[in-house]
Amino acid sequence: MKSKTWKKISEESAKVIRSFLLSNGGVEDSKLKGINEVWRIRFDESIFTYYATGTLFCNKASRKTID
């Protein structure tokens, strides 16, 4: 799987996802690339980016990473 997008993610759900990724070895990027990015976390071979619009995007994910 190349990428995956989830829309309409609530802020509360995003907090839970962010916490999960970080507690399982994810590393948060200190610099964001876009003005709408809220956070970006590198996890395994994937990059998870959460946007102010409520969209969560996962780039370059293997099926194992997402499942």
TAPE-V134511 format. One record per pair of residues at least 12 apart in sequence whose C-alpha atoms are under 10 Angstrom apart, sorted by the first residue. I is the first residue (numbers start at 1). J is the second residue. If there is no record, write none. Layout:
# TAPE-V134511
<<I,J> <I,J>>
This chain:
# TAPE-V134511
<<1,59> <1,60> <1,61> <1,62> <1,63> <1,64> <1,65> <1,66> <2,46> <2,58> <2,59> <2,60> <2,61> <2,62> <2,63> <3,46> <3,47> <3,48> <3,57> <3,58> <3,59> <3,60> <3,61> <3,62> <3,63> <3,66> <4,48> <4,56> <4,57> <4,58> <4,59> <4,60> <4,61> <4,66> <5,48> <5,49> <5,50> <5,55> <5,56> <5,57> <5,58> <5,59> <6,50> <6,54> <6,55> <6,56> <6,57> <6,58> <7,50> <7,51> <7,53> <7,54> <7,55> <7,56> <7,57> <8,53> <8,54> <8,55> <8,56> <9,50> <9,51> <9,52> <9,53> <9,54> <9,55> <9,56> <10,52> <10,53> <10,54> <10,55> <10,56> <11,50> <11,51> <11,52> <11,53> <11,54> <13,54> <14,38> <14,39> <14,50> <14,51> <14,54> <14,55> <14,56> <15,50> <17,48> <17,50> <17,56> <18,39> <18,40> <18,41> <18,48> <18,49> <18,50> <21,41> <21,42> <21,43> <21,44> <21,48> <22,41> <22,42> <22,43> <24,43> <24,44> <25,41> <25,42> <25,43> <25,44> <26,40> <26,41> <26,42> <26,43> <26,44> <26,46> <26,47> <26,48> <27,40> <27,41> <27,42> <27,43> <27,44> <27,47> <28,40> <28,41> <28,42> <28,43> <28,47> <28,48> <28,49> <29,41> <29,42> <29,47> <29,49> <32,49> <34,51> <35,51> <35,52> <36,50> <36,51> <36,52> <36,53> <36,54> <37,49> <37,50> <37,51> <37,52> <37,53> <37,54> <37,55> <37,56> <38,50> <38,51> <38,52> <38,53> <38,54> <38,56> <39,51> <39,52> <39,56> <40,56> <40,57> <40,58> <41,58> <42,58> <42,59> <43,58> <43,61> <43,65> <44,61> <44,62> <44,64> <44,65> <45,59> <45,60> <45,61> <45,62> <45,65> <46,58> <46,59> <46,60> <46,61> <46,62> <46,65> <46,66> <47,59> <47,60> <47,61> <48,60> <48,61>>
